[in-house]
Amino acid sequence: MHIPPMRVHHKLLKELANSFNLDKNTLETSYGSFRVKPSTIGVALGLNASGDIFPEKENTLKNLTDEIMSIGVENE
């Protein structure tokens, strides 16, 4: 799986991953929770969300989260 490079510190990505609720597609913050649409995730990750391409990419955030968590575990 190809994950585009991001110029975001891994601690911030880890915090975002921990705050994201996959069941509800919400990002929970101290100010409340925000609903995140799959198309918004696709745009943020630089994925082409048109046509039949997006269903193949909809687990990208989960896979990215899993990879971030495994990196965090390996580094500790």
PyMOL Python script that loads the backbone (N, CA, C, O; Angstrom):
from pymol import cmd

cmd.read_pdbstr("""\
ATOM      1  N   MET A   1       0.844  -1.178   0.000  1.00  0.00           N
ATOM      2  CA  MET A   1       0.000   0.000   0.000  1.00  0.00           C
ATOM      3  C   MET A   1       0.889   1.242   0.000  1.00  0.00           C
ATOM      4  O   MET A   1       1.868   1.322   0.743  1.00  0.00           O
ATOM      5  N   HIS A   2       0.536   2.194  -0.835  1.00  0.00           N
ATOM      6  CA  HIS A   2       1.302   3.434  -0.920  1.00  0.00           C
ATOM      7  C   HIS A   2       0.651   4.493  -0.042  1.00  0.00           C
ATOM      8  O   HIS A   2      -0.530   4.800  -0.199  1.00  0.00           O
ATOM      9  N   ILE A   3       1.418   5.044   0.871  1.00  0.00           N
ATOM     10  CA  ILE A   3       0.949   6.156   1.696  1.00  0.00           C
ATOM     11  C   ILE A   3       1.773   7.366   1.309  1.00  0.00           C
ATOM     12  O   ILE A   3       2.999   7.338   1.425  1.00  0.00           O
ATOM     13  N   PRO A   4       1.120   8.439   0.847  1.00  0.00           N
ATOM     14  CA  PRO A   4       1.877   9.621   0.428  1.00  0.00           C
ATOM     15  C   PRO A   4       2.644  10.219   1.601  1.00  0.00           C
ATOM     16  O   PRO A   4       2.173  10.174   2.738  1.00  0.00           O
ATOM     17  N   PRO A   5       3.826  10.781   1.333  1.00  0.00           N
ATOM     18  CA  PRO A   5       4.608  11.380   2.416  1.00  0.00           C
ATOM     19  C   PRO A   5       3.902  12.597   3.002  1.00  0.00           C
ATOM     20  O   PRO A   5       3.299  13.386   2.274  1.00  0.00           O
ATOM     21  N   MET A   6       3.979  12.740   4.305  1.00  0.00           N
ATOM     22  CA  MET A   6       3.360  13.871   4.981  1.00  0.00           C
ATOM     23  C   MET A   6       4.402  14.533   5.862  1.00  0.00           C
ATOM     24  O   MET A   6       5.203  13.856   6.505  1.00  0.00           O
ATOM     25  N   ARG A   7       4.390  15.842   5.888  1.00  0.00           N
ATOM     26  CA  ARG A   7       5.336  16.590   6.719  1.00  0.00           C
ATOM     27  C   ARG A   7       4.693  16.912   8.059  1.00  0.00           C
ATOM     28  O   ARG A   7       4.525  18.074   8.428  1.00  0.00           O
ATOM     29  N   VAL A   8       4.338  15.856   8.774  1.00  0.00           N
ATOM     30  CA  VAL A   8       3.701  15.998  10.080  1.00  0.00           C
ATOM     31  C   VAL A   8       4.480  15.123  11.058  1.00  0.00           C
ATOM     32  O   VAL A   8       4.798  13.973  10.755  1.00  0.00           O
ATOM     33  N   HIS A   9       4.780  15.662  12.211  1.00  0.00           N
ATOM     34  CA  HIS A   9       5.537  14.918  13.213  1.00  0.00           C
ATOM     35  C   HIS A   9       4.758  13.668  13.630  1.00  0.00           C
ATOM     36  O   HIS A   9       3.535  13.711  13.757  1.00  0.00           O
ATOM     37  N   HIS A  10       5.466  12.562  13.840  1.00  0.00           N
ATOM     38  CA  HIS A  10       4.804  11.294  14.141  1.00  0.00           C
ATOM     39  C   HIS A  10       4.003  11.343  15.438  1.00  0.00           C
ATOM     40  O   HIS A  10       3.025  10.608  15.577  1.00  0.00           O
ATOM     41  N   LYS A  11       4.389  12.187  16.390  1.00  0.00           N
ATOM     42  CA  LYS A  11       3.630  12.296  17.638  1.00  0.00           C
ATOM     43  C   LYS A  11       2.259  12.919  17.387  1.00  0.00           C
ATOM     44  O   LYS A  11       1.272  12.530  18.012  1.00  0.00           O
ATOM     45  N   LEU A  12       2.200  13.889  16.468  1.00  0.00           N
ATOM     46  CA  LEU A  12       0.923  14.497  16.118  1.00  0.00           C
ATOM     47  C   LEU A  12       0.040  13.490  15.393  1.00  0.00           C
ATOM     48  O   LEU A  12      -1.154  13.396  15.673  1.00  0.00           O
ATOM     49  N   LEU A  13       0.623  12.734  14.458  1.00  0.00           N
ATOM     50  CA  LEU A  13      -0.145  11.710  13.752  1.00  0.00           C
ATOM     51  C   LEU A  13      -0.662  10.655  14.724  1.00  0.00           C
ATOM     52  O   LEU A  13      -1.795  10.191  14.593  1.00  0.00           O
ATOM     53  N   LYS A  14       0.155  10.279  15.692  1.00  0.00           N
ATOM     54  CA  LYS A  14      -0.258   9.288  16.685  1.00  0.00           C
ATOM     55  C   LYS A  14      -1.426   9.825  17.512  1.00  0.00           C
ATOM     56  O   LYS A  14      -2.380   9.097  17.787  1.00  0.00           O
ATOM     57  N   GLU A  15      -1.351  11.089  17.906  1.00  0.00           N
ATOM     58  CA  GLU A  15      -2.431  11.704  18.681  1.00  0.00           C
ATOM     59  C   GLU A  15      -3.719  11.770  17.857  1.00  0.00           C
ATOM     60  O   GLU A  15      -4.803  11.499  18.373  1.00  0.00           O
ATOM     61  N   LEU A  16      -3.597  12.129  16.578  1.00  0.00           N
ATOM     62  CA  LEU A  16      -4.773  12.148  15.705  1.00  0.00           C
ATOM     63  C   LEU A  16      -5.371  10.757  15.568  1.00  0.00           C
ATOM     64  O   LEU A  16      -6.590  10.590  15.618  1.00  0.00           O
ATOM     65  N   ALA A  17      -4.515   9.762  15.394  1.00  0.00           N
ATOM     66  CA  ALA A  17      -4.993   8.386  15.262  1.00  0.00           C
ATOM     67  C   ALA A  17      -5.708   7.931  16.529  1.00  0.00           C
ATOM     68  O   ALA A  17      -6.729   7.246  16.456  1.00  0.00           O
ATOM     69  N   ASN A  18      -5.181   8.306  17.682  1.00  0.00           N
ATOM     70  CA  ASN A  18      -5.815   7.925  18.947  1.00  0.00           C
ATOM     71  C   ASN A  18      -7.137   8.650  19.167  1.00  0.00           C
ATOM     72  O   ASN A  18      -8.010   8.138  19.868  1.00  0.00           O
ATOM     73  N   SER A  19      -7.296   9.835  18.580  1.00  0.00           N
ATOM     74  CA  SER A  19      -8.511  10.632  18.769  1.00  0.00           C
ATOM     75  C   SER A  19      -9.587  10.324  17.738  1.00  0.00           C
ATOM     76  O   SER A  19     -10.714  10.802  17.861  1.00  0.00           O
ATOM     77  N   PHE A  20      -9.251   9.526  16.717  1.00  0.00           N
ATOM     78  CA  PHE A  20     -10.216   9.257  15.654  1.00  0.00           C
ATOM     79  C   PHE A  20     -11.024   8.013  15.985  1.00  0.00           C
ATOM     80  O   PHE A  20     -10.460   6.964  16.296  1.00  0.00           O
ATOM     81  N   ASN A  21     -12.349   8.131  15.918  1.00  0.00           N
ATOM     82  CA  ASN A  21     -13.253   7.019  16.170  1.00  0.00           C
ATOM     83  C   ASN A  21     -13.682   6.449  14.823  1.00  0.00           C
ATOM     84  O   ASN A  21     -14.458   7.077  14.103  1.00  0.00           O
ATOM     85  N   LEU A  22     -13.180   5.259  14.475  1.00  0.00           N
ATOM     86  CA  LEU A  22     -13.483   4.659  13.173  1.00  0.00           C
ATOM     87  C   LEU A  22     -14.942   4.242  13.046  1.00  0.00           C
ATOM     88  O   LEU A  22     -15.497   4.273  11.947  1.00  0.00           O
ATOM     89  N   ASP A  23     -15.572   3.853  14.155  1.00  0.00           N
ATOM     90  CA  ASP A  23     -16.966   3.417  14.095  1.00  0.00           C
ATOM     91  C   ASP A  23     -17.900   4.554  13.703  1.00  0.00           C
ATOM     92  O   ASP A  23     -18.849   4.354  12.945  1.00  0.00           O
ATOM     93  N   LYS A  24     -17.629   5.747  14.221  1.00  0.00           N
ATOM     94  CA  LYS A  24     -18.503   6.898  13.976  1.00  0.00           C
ATOM     95  C   LYS A  24     -17.930   7.890  12.972  1.00  0.00           C
ATOM     96  O   LYS A  24     -18.595   8.868  12.629  1.00  0.00           O
ATOM     97  N   ASN A  25     -16.691   7.655  12.487  1.00  0.00           N
ATOM     98  CA  ASN A  25     -16.001   8.601  11.600  1.00  0.00           C
ATOM     99  C   ASN A  25     -15.953   9.994  12.216  1.00  0.00           C
ATOM    100  O   ASN A  25     -16.248  10.989  11.555  1.00  0.00           O
ATOM    101  N   THR A  26     -15.578  10.049  13.489  1.00  0.00           N
ATOM    102  CA  THR A  26     -15.481  11.333  14.172  1.00  0.00           C
ATOM    103  C   THR A  26     -14.086  11.519  14.751  1.00  0.00           C
ATOM    104  O   THR A  26     -13.423  10.562  15.150  1.00  0.00           O
ATOM    105  N   LEU A  27     -13.667  12.759  14.787  1.00  0.00           N
ATOM    106  CA  LEU A  27     -12.414  13.138  15.427  1.00  0.00           C
ATOM    107  C   LEU A  27     -12.785  13.829  16.727  1.00  0.00           C
ATOM    108  O   LEU A  27     -13.407  14.891  16.716  1.00  0.00           O
ATOM    109  N   GLU A  28     -12.406  13.230  17.842  1.00  0.00           N
ATOM    110  CA  GLU A  28     -12.789  13.757  19.145  1.00  0.00           C
ATOM    111  C   GLU A  28     -11.671  14.644  19.689  1.00  0.00           C
ATOM    112  O   GLU A  28     -10.520  14.222  19.804  1.00  0.00           O
ATOM    113  N   THR A  29     -12.039  15.885  20.021  1.00  0.00           N
ATOM    114  CA  THR A  29     -11.078  16.852  20.548  1.00  0.00           C
ATOM    115  C   THR A  29     -11.588  17.390  21.874  1.00  0.00           C
ATOM    116  O   THR A  29     -12.686  17.045  22.309  1.00  0.00           O
ATOM    117  N   SER A  30     -10.804  18.221  22.506  1.00  0.00           N
ATOM    118  CA  SER A  30     -11.246  18.828  23.766  1.00  0.00           C
ATOM    119  C   SER A  30     -12.385  19.822  23.540  1.00  0.00           C
ATOM    120  O   SER A  30     -13.072  20.202  24.488  1.00  0.00           O
ATOM    121  N   TYR A  31     -12.589  20.241  22.296  1.00  0.00           N
ATOM    122  CA  TYR A  31     -13.673  21.167  21.956  1.00  0.00           C
ATOM    123  C   TYR A  31     -14.938  20.448  21.532  1.00  0.00           C
ATOM    124  O   TYR A  31     -15.952  21.099  21.280  1.00  0.00           O
ATOM    125  N   GLY A  32     -14.912  19.147  21.446  1.00  0.00           N
ATOM    126  CA  GLY A  32     -16.049  18.359  20.999  1.00  0.00           C
ATOM    127  C   GLY A  32     -15.601  17.374  19.938  1.00  0.00           C
ATOM    128  O   GLY A  32     -14.407  17.126  19.770  1.00  0.00           O
ATOM    129  N   SER A  33     -16.568  16.812  19.220  1.00  0.00           N
ATOM    130  CA  SER A  33     -16.205  15.859  18.172  1.00  0.00           C
ATOM    131  C   SER A  33     -16.674  16.381  16.819  1.00  0.00           C
ATOM    132  O   SER A  33     -17.702  17.050  16.716  1.00  0.00           O
ATOM    133  N   PHE A  34     -15.901  16.063  15.789  1.00  0.00           N
ATOM    134  CA  PHE A  34     -16.186  16.502  14.433  1.00  0.00           C
ATOM    135  C   PHE A  34     -16.397  15.282  13.558  1.00  0.00           C
ATOM    136  O   PHE A  34     -15.613  14.334  13.606  1.00  0.00           O
ATOM    137  N   ARG A  35     -17.452  15.301  12.761  1.00  0.00           N
ATOM    138  CA  ARG A  35     -17.703  14.202  11.832  1.00  0.00           C
ATOM    139  C   ARG A  35     -16.829  14.415  10.602  1.00  0.00           C
ATOM    140  O   ARG A  35     -16.762  15.517  10.057  1.00  0.00           O
ATOM    141  N   VAL A  36     -16.162  13.353  10.174  1.00  0.00           N
ATOM    142  CA  VAL A  36     -15.262  13.422   9.030  1.00  0.00           C
ATOM    143  C   VAL A  36     -15.804  12.516   7.936  1.00  0.00           C
ATOM    144  O   VAL A  36     -16.001  11.321   8.152  1.00  0.00           O
ATOM    145  N   LYS A  37     -16.045  13.092   6.754  1.00  0.00           N
ATOM    146  CA  LYS A  37     -16.551  12.314   5.626  1.00  0.00           C
ATOM    147  C   LYS A  37     -15.405  11.550   4.966  1.00  0.00           C
ATOM    148  O   LYS A  37     -14.274  12.036   4.945  1.00  0.00           O
ATOM    149  N   PRO A  38     -15.683  10.355   4.425  1.00  0.00           N
ATOM    150  CA  PRO A  38     -14.637   9.614   3.713  1.00  0.00           C
ATOM    151  C   PRO A  38     -14.008  10.413   2.577  1.00  0.00           C
ATOM    152  O   PRO A  38     -12.815  10.274   2.308  1.00  0.00           O
ATOM    153  N   SER A  39     -14.802  11.251   1.909  1.00  0.00           N
ATOM    154  CA  SER A  39     -14.240  12.054   0.819  1.00  0.00           C
ATOM    155  C   SER A  39     -13.231  13.072   1.350  1.00  0.00           C
ATOM    156  O   SER A  39     -12.243  13.372   0.679  1.00  0.00           O
ATOM    157  N   THR A  40     -13.471  13.603   2.548  1.00  0.00           N
ATOM    158  CA  THR A  40     -12.530  14.538   3.159  1.00  0.00           C
ATOM    159  C   THR A  40     -11.217  13.838   3.494  1.00  0.00           C
ATOM    160  O   THR A  40     -10.140  14.406   3.312  1.00  0.00           O
ATOM    161  N   ILE A  41     -11.309  12.614   3.981  1.00  0.00           N
ATOM    162  CA  ILE A  41     -10.108  11.832   4.279  1.00  0.00           C
ATOM    163  C   ILE A  41      -9.324  11.596   3.000  1.00  0.00           C
ATOM    164  O   ILE A  41      -8.099  11.712   2.985  1.00  0.00           O
ATOM    165  N   GLY A  42     -10.034  11.263   1.925  1.00  0.00           N
ATOM    166  CA  GLY A  42      -9.382  11.033   0.635  1.00  0.00           C
ATOM    167  C   GLY A  42      -8.662  12.265   0.134  1.00  0.00           C
ATOM    168  O   GLY A  42      -7.542  12.174  -0.368  1.00  0.00           O
ATOM    169  N   VAL A  43      -9.298  13.420   0.268  1.00  0.00           N
ATOM    170  CA  VAL A  43      -8.670  14.672  -0.165  1.00  0.00           C
ATOM    171  C   VAL A  43      -7.444  14.965   0.693  1.00  0.00           C
ATOM    172  O   VAL A  43      -6.403  15.362   0.171  1.00  0.00           O
ATOM    173  N   ALA A  44      -7.561  14.772   2.008  1.00  0.00           N
ATOM    174  CA  ALA A  44      -6.438  15.047   2.911  1.00  0.00           C
ATOM    175  C   ALA A  44      -5.243  14.148   2.629  1.00  0.00           C
ATOM    176  O   ALA A  44      -4.096  14.568   2.780  1.00  0.00           O
ATOM    177  N   LEU A  45      -5.511  12.912   2.220  1.00  0.00           N
ATOM    178  CA  LEU A  45      -4.426  11.976   1.928  1.00  0.00           C
ATOM    179  C   LEU A  45      -3.983  12.029   0.474  1.00  0.00           C
ATOM    180  O   LEU A  45      -3.067  11.308   0.078  1.00  0.00           O
ATOM    181  N   GLY A  46      -4.622  12.875  -0.323  1.00  0.00           N
ATOM    182  CA  GLY A  46      -4.232  13.010  -1.721  1.00  0.00           C
ATOM    183  C   GLY A  46      -4.694  11.864  -2.593  1.00  0.00           C
ATOM    184  O   GLY A  46      -4.050  11.539  -3.591  1.00  0.00           O
ATOM    185  N   LEU A  47      -5.813  11.244  -2.222  1.00  0.00           N
ATOM    186  CA  LEU A  47      -6.339  10.129  -3.000  1.00  0.00           C
ATOM    187  C   LEU A  47      -7.356  10.634  -4.007  1.00  0.00           C
ATOM    188  O   LEU A  47      -8.052  11.617  -3.752  1.00  0.00           O
ATOM    189  N   ASN A  48      -7.445   9.977  -5.134  1.00  0.00           N
ATOM    190  CA  ASN A  48      -8.453  10.306  -6.128  1.00  0.00           C
ATOM    191  C   ASN A  48      -9.750   9.639  -5.697  1.00  0.00           C
ATOM    192  O   ASN A  48      -9.872   8.416  -5.764  1.00  0.00           O
ATOM    193  N   ALA A  49     -10.717  10.431  -5.257  1.00  0.00           N
ATOM    194  CA  ALA A  49     -11.952   9.887  -4.698  1.00  0.00           C
ATOM    195  C   ALA A  49     -13.077   9.809  -5.719  1.00  0.00           C
ATOM    196  O   ALA A  49     -14.240   9.701  -5.332  1.00  0.00           O
ATOM    197  N   SER A  50     -12.772   9.859  -6.992  1.00  0.00           N
ATOM    198  CA  SER A  50     -13.834   9.815  -7.993  1.00  0.00           C
ATOM    199  C   SER A  50     -13.984   8.410  -8.557  1.00  0.00           C
ATOM    200  O   SER A  50     -13.040   7.619  -8.566  1.00  0.00           O
ATOM    201  N   GLY A  51     -15.180   8.123  -9.022  1.00  0.00           N
ATOM    202  CA  GLY A  51     -15.429   6.842  -9.679  1.00  0.00           C
ATOM    203  C   GLY A  51     -15.331   5.660  -8.736  1.00  0.00           C
ATOM    204  O   GLY A  51     -15.687   5.759  -7.562  1.00  0.00           O
ATOM    205  N   ASP A  52     -14.842   4.527  -9.261  1.00  0.00           N
ATOM    206  CA  ASP A  52     -14.747   3.295  -8.493  1.00  0.00           C
ATOM    207  C   ASP A  52     -13.427   3.168  -7.742  1.00  0.00           C
ATOM    208  O   ASP A  52     -13.164   2.128  -7.138  1.00  0.00           O
ATOM    209  N   ILE A  53     -12.607   4.186  -7.768  1.00  0.00           N
ATOM    210  CA  ILE A  53     -11.294   4.103  -7.141  1.00  0.00           C
ATOM    211  C   ILE A  53     -11.413   4.197  -5.622  1.00  0.00           C
ATOM    212  O   ILE A  53     -10.655   3.542  -4.907  1.00  0.00           O
ATOM    213  N   PHE A  54     -12.341   4.993  -5.121  1.00  0.00           N
ATOM    214  CA  PHE A  54     -12.401   5.234  -3.680  1.00  0.00           C
ATOM    215  C   PHE A  54     -12.708   3.997  -2.842  1.00  0.00           C
ATOM    216  O   PHE A  54     -12.100   3.846  -1.783  1.00  0.00           O
ATOM    217  N   PRO A  55     -13.631   3.083  -3.255  1.00  0.00           N
ATOM    218  CA  PRO A  55     -13.875   1.913  -2.407  1.00  0.00           C
ATOM    219  C   PRO A  55     -12.615   1.107  -2.109  1.00  0.00           C
ATOM    220  O   PRO A  55     -12.519   0.477  -1.056  1.00  0.00           O
ATOM    221  N   GLU A  56     -11.657   1.121  -3.020  1.00  0.00           N
ATOM    222  CA  GLU A  56     -10.400   0.416  -2.776  1.00  0.00           C
ATOM    223  C   GLU A  56      -9.559   1.146  -1.733  1.00  0.00           C
ATOM    224  O   GLU A  56      -8.711   0.532  -1.086  1.00  0.00           O
ATOM    225  N   LYS A  57      -9.779   2.431  -1.564  1.00  0.00           N
ATOM    226  CA  LYS A  57      -8.946   3.260  -0.690  1.00  0.00           C
ATOM    227  C   LYS A  57      -9.597   3.575   0.654  1.00  0.00           C
ATOM    228  O   LYS A  57      -8.979   4.239   1.486  1.00  0.00           O
ATOM    229  N   GLU A  58     -10.837   3.113   0.891  1.00  0.00           N
ATOM    230  CA  GLU A  58     -11.536   3.568   2.086  1.00  0.00           C
ATOM    231  C   GLU A  58     -10.919   3.068   3.393  1.00  0.00           C
ATOM    232  O   GLU A  58     -11.188   3.643   4.448  1.00  0.00           O
ATOM    233  N   ASN A  59     -10.113   2.033   3.354  1.00  0.00           N
ATOM    234  CA  ASN A  59      -9.448   1.557   4.565  1.00  0.00           C
ATOM    235  C   ASN A  59      -8.081   2.198   4.769  1.00  0.00           C
ATOM    236  O   ASN A  59      -7.340   1.809   5.672  1.00  0.00           O
ATOM    237  N   THR A  60      -7.746   3.181   3.932  1.00  0.00           N
ATOM    238  CA  THR A  60      -6.426   3.806   4.020  1.00  0.00           C
ATOM    239  C   THR A  60      -6.183   4.425   5.387  1.00  0.00           C
ATOM    240  O   THR A  60      -5.095   4.276   5.944  1.00  0.00           O
ATOM    241  N   LEU A  61      -7.174   5.118   5.941  1.00  0.00           N
ATOM    242  CA  LEU A  61      -6.982   5.748   7.250  1.00  0.00           C
ATOM    243  C   LEU A  61      -6.754   4.696   8.326  1.00  0.00           C
ATOM    244  O   LEU A  61      -5.902   4.873   9.196  1.00  0.00           O
ATOM    245  N   LYS A  62      -7.509   3.603   8.273  1.00  0.00           N
ATOM    246  CA  LYS A  62      -7.319   2.535   9.253  1.00  0.00           C
ATOM    247  C   LYS A  62      -5.927   1.934   9.115  1.00  0.00           C
ATOM    248  O   LYS A  62      -5.245   1.713  10.115  1.00  0.00           O
ATOM    249  N   ASN A  63      -5.504   1.668   7.886  1.00  0.00           N
ATOM    250  CA  ASN A  63      -4.171   1.101   7.669  1.00  0.00           C
ATOM    251  C   ASN A  63      -3.083   2.067   8.125  1.00  0.00           C
ATOM    252  O   ASN A  63      -2.085   1.655   8.716  1.00  0.00           O
ATOM    253  N   LEU A  64      -3.283   3.358   7.846  1.00  0.00           N
ATOM    254  CA  LEU A  64      -2.327   4.373   8.285  1.00  0.00           C
ATOM    255  C   LEU A  64      -2.257   4.401   9.810  1.00  0.00           C
ATOM    256  O   LEU A  64      -1.175   4.480  10.392  1.00  0.00           O
ATOM    257  N   THR A  65      -3.423   4.338  10.445  1.00  0.00           N
ATOM    258  CA  THR A  65      -3.481   4.313  11.906  1.00  0.00           C
ATOM    259  C   THR A  65      -2.743   3.100  12.457  1.00  0.00           C
ATOM    260  O   THR A  65      -1.966   3.218  13.404  1.00  0.00           O
ATOM    261  N   ASP A  66      -2.990   1.927  11.858  1.00  0.00           N
ATOM    262  CA  ASP A  66      -2.318   0.704  12.309  1.00  0.00           C
ATOM    263  C   ASP A  66      -0.807   0.811  12.163  1.00  0.00           C
ATOM    264  O   ASP A  66      -0.061   0.389  13.046  1.00  0.00           O
ATOM    265  N   GLU A  67      -0.355   1.383  11.037  1.00  0.00           N
ATOM    266  CA  GLU A  67       1.081   1.530  10.824  1.00  0.00           C
ATOM    267  C   GLU A  67       1.695   2.504  11.826  1.00  0.00           C
ATOM    268  O   GLU A  67       2.794   2.271  12.329  1.00  0.00           O
ATOM    269  N   ILE A  68       0.989   3.592  12.113  1.00  0.00           N
ATOM    270  CA  ILE A  68       1.489   4.566  13.087  1.00  0.00           C
ATOM    271  C   ILE A  68       1.590   3.918  14.463  1.00  0.00           C
ATOM    272  O   ILE A  68       2.568   4.118  15.184  1.00  0.00           O
ATOM    273  N   MET A  69       0.577   3.147  14.817  1.00  0.00           N
ATOM    274  CA  MET A  69       0.597   2.488  16.116  1.00  0.00           C
ATOM    275  C   MET A  69       1.732   1.470  16.194  1.00  0.00           C
ATOM    276  O   MET A  69       2.374   1.349  17.237  1.00  0.00           O
ATOM    277  N   SER A  70       1.987   0.744  15.120  1.00  0.00           N
ATOM    278  CA  SER A  70       3.074  -0.238  15.139  1.00  0.00           C
ATOM    279  C   SER A  70       4.432   0.459  15.218  1.00  0.00           C
ATOM    280  O   SER A  70       5.352  -0.044  15.862  1.00  0.00           O
ATOM    281  N   ILE A  71       4.558   1.614  14.565  1.00  0.00           N
ATOM    282  CA  ILE A  71       5.801   2.384  14.662  1.00  0.00           C
ATOM    283  C   ILE A  71       6.006   2.840  16.101  1.00  0.00           C
ATOM    284  O   ILE A  71       7.116   2.771  16.629  1.00  0.00           O
ATOM    285  N   GLY A  72       4.931   3.307  16.732  1.00  0.00           N
ATOM    286  CA  GLY A  72       5.018   3.755  18.115  1.00  0.00           C
ATOM    287  C   GLY A  72       5.423   2.626  19.050  1.00  0.00           C
ATOM    288  O   GLY A  72       6.207   2.839  19.975  1.00  0.00           O
ATOM    289  N   VAL A  73       4.901   1.435  18.822  1.00  0.00           N
ATOM    290  CA  VAL A  73       5.230   0.285  19.660  1.00  0.00           C
ATOM    291  C   VAL A  73       6.673  -0.138  19.440  1.00  0.00           C
ATOM    292  O   VAL A  73       7.371  -0.481  20.394  1.00  0.00           O
ATOM    293  N   GLU A  74       7.128  -0.116  18.186  1.00  0.00           N
ATOM    294  CA  GLU A  74       8.495  -0.513  17.879  1.00  0.00           C
ATOM    295  C   GLU A  74       9.510   0.453  18.483  1.00  0.00           C
ATOM    296  O   GLU A  74      10.595   0.039  18.891  1.00  0.00           O
ATOM    297  N   ASN A  75       9.160   1.745  18.541  1.00  0.00           N
ATOM    298  CA  ASN A  75      10.092   2.757  19.043  1.00  0.00           C
ATOM    299  C   ASN A  75      10.172   2.791  20.565  1.00  0.00           C
ATOM    300  O   ASN A  75      11.133   3.322  21.122  1.00  0.00           O
ATOM    301  N   GLU A  76       9.179   2.234  21.238  1.00  0.00           N
ATOM    302  CA  GLU A  76       9.155   2.323  22.709  1.00  0.00           C
ATOM    303  C   GLU A  76       9.933   1.224  23.352  1.00  0.00           C
ATOM    304  O   GLU A  76      10.011   1.158  24.578  1.00  0.00           O
TER     305      GLU A  76
END
""", "prot")
cmd.dss("prot")
cmd.show_as("cartoon", "prot")
cmd.util.cbc("prot")
cmd.orient("prot")
